[in-house]
C-alpha cells in the first residue's frame, strides 16, 4: 500500500478465483472460518477465506485515499 501513497503494513491480495479457492489459508481466525466441527473446518467464501483476525480498517481507508490521490494526478 505504501507504494500507492498509502500506509505501511497493509496490502491487497489479487489472484484468479479458481486458484485462490484451491489454496488453503495460511492463518486462522476471524471471519475466515465458515463452520468448525470435531471432524473438519470449512473455510468461508472468498475474499473472507484469507482475512484472518480483525482487519486494519484505518489502513484500508488510508489506501483508498492514496488511490484517490494518484487518480487525480
C-alpha positions in Angstrom: 0.0 0.0 0.0 2.9 2.4 0.7 3.9 2.3 -3.0 0.5 3.8 -3.8 0.8 6.6 -1.2 -1.0 4.5 1.4 0.1 3.3 4.9 2.7 0.6 5.5 1.8 -2.8 6.8 -1.3 -3.2 4.6 -1.8 -4.8 1.2 -4.2 -6.3 -1.3 -4.3 -9.9 -2.4 -5.1 -10.3 -6.1 -5.4 -13.6 -7.8 -7.5 -15.9 -10.0 -10.6 -17.1 -8.2 -10.1 -20.8 -9.1 -6.5 -20.7 -7.8 -7.5 -18.9 -4.6 -10.3 -21.4 -3.9 -7.8 -24.2 -4.3 -5.3 -22.7 -1.8 -5.6 -23.3 1.9 -5.4 -20.2 4.2 -2.1 -19.7 5.9 -3.5 -18.2 9.1 -6.7 -18.8 11.0 -9.3 -16.8 12.9 -11.8 -14.1 12.4 -14.4 -14.3 9.7 -12.5 -16.7 7.5 -14.0 -19.8 9.1 -17.4 -20.8 8.0 -18.0 -23.9 10.2 -16.0 -25.9 12.7 -16.8 -29.4 13.9 -14.7 -32.1 15.5 -14.1 -33.7 12.1 -13.2 -30.7 10.0 -13.1 -26.9 9.4 -14.9 -25.3 6.5 -13.5 -22.1 5.1 -15.6 -19.1 4.3 -16.1 -17.9 0.7 -13.6 -15.5 -1.0 -12.4 -13.0 0.0 -13.1 -13.8 3.6 -11.1 -17.0 3.4 -7.9 -15.1 3.6 -8.9 -12.4 6.1 -7.8 -13.7 9.5 -8.4 -11.6 12.6 -9.6 -8.0 12.8 -8.9 -6.0 9.7 -6.9 -2.7 9.9 -9.8 -0.6 8.9 -8.0 2.7 9.1 -5.2 1.4 6.8 -7.8 0.5 4.3 -9.2 4.0 4.4 -5.7 5.4 4.0 -5.0 3.2 1.0 -8.3 4.4 -0.6 -7.2 8.0 -0.1 -3.8 7.2 -1.6 -5.5 5.7 -4.7 -7.8 8.7 -5.0 -4.8 11.0 -4.9 -3.0 9.0 -7.6 -6.0 9.0 -9.8 -6.1 12.8 -9.6 -2.5 13.5 -10.7 
